[in-house]
Amino acid sequence: MEKLRKFINDRPWLGWAFAGVILVVSLFVYRALSGKNDPYSVDRLSEIVTLKCAETGFEWQMTRGEMERELRSRVGMAKPEDGLQNPQTGKFTGFPFDKSEWTETIERLNGERQEVINRRKNQSTGKQAAPAGK
């Protein structure tokens, strides 16, 4: 133990280097856990999404939270081919420019809806609910 103490006392830069490494790791962990990738973070749900009508080309904007609220208000499972309601025509032909993000959103919301259906079904039959994703 005495040798280790002498070794560290003779090389003070090691302590600063160790503190720097800890700082960098702490910042990395903070950013990773800060919710940037959380689909329900306030920052993400308040993003402005530009939608475009597949028929007319009309474009309009809404927040991601409003878009998800509209999708959640639908009866049954949402379909990727059914867009959001165009305010001009009333038809469900509005899609965000990023189709992959649209599909991911539909799949996530449908997965949540299916999980609720399964839990209700299991509660009515008295069974234990299975973990999500199984």
Disulfide bonds with the S-S distance in Angstrom:
none
